[in-house]
């Protein structure tokens, strides 16, 4: 019986050798790469174009929490299993095999050393993934990620709300927003980190390795606030007091008005 999958056929193969290859199931793996993924639907669409399981089958798997609840995940948090990278996987992989493969990679990443670092911060791997996903969306400059991770950890330790704008965009399911307004902050969603303290229910995207490492190796400081610099360099001004933060925020808001960025 010929086994389905992807095969690279050498033109010099004899007919018998070709049949043996197809019967043996010695497939050529495909390389799947994903990054900057915000939702399970987007993830399913990206991977479903590259393997036998299509996006609908993958989403059906995600929709049934019994498929992964024994591993400690919920629908809101299972995206944490999918750490962006390049992986080799067989074309005929189904939804469950895909999840099992990614869970194996997830467990390799979360070795004893990383678990110990998370524990020192009072976090579990899913909470690290949540913060990492926020930082990935919040920060364009890699050299600021550890400092901003420190800001969020300081807020959590003080019982302050995270007040992370990316979670508002996720709650609204509108990633085109460039300026989070007061009206946006009124949304009644557990992902509204301006309204609710603590962590949202899950990551707001596939957390990058860079983001995860930033949380695990966060900068130790006493900053509680940050505001984008008005030069639009992608960098931030960091503050210890709300008064200082409001000063920097006002400068940035004025520049947004000047550039006619109103939404």
Secondary structure as UniProt FT lines:
FT   TURN            11..12
FT   HELIX           15..24
FT   STRAND          30..33
FT   HELIX           40..48
FT   TURN            49..50
FT   HELIX           55..63
FT   HELIX           65..67
FT   HELIX           69..71
FT   TURN            75..77
FT   HELIX           78..81
FT   STRAND          86..89
FT   TURN            91..92
FT   HELIX           95..109
FT   HELIX           112..120
FT   TURN            121..122
FT   HELIX           125..138
FT   HELIX           142..144
FT   HELIX           145..157
FT   TURN            158..159
FT   HELIX           165..172
FT   TURN            175..176
FT   TURN            182..183
FT   HELIX           184..186
FT   TURN            190..191
FT   TURN            193..195
FT   HELIX           209..216
FT   STRAND          225..228
FT   TURN            230..231
FT   STRAND          236..239
FT   HELIX           242..258
FT   TURN            259..260
//
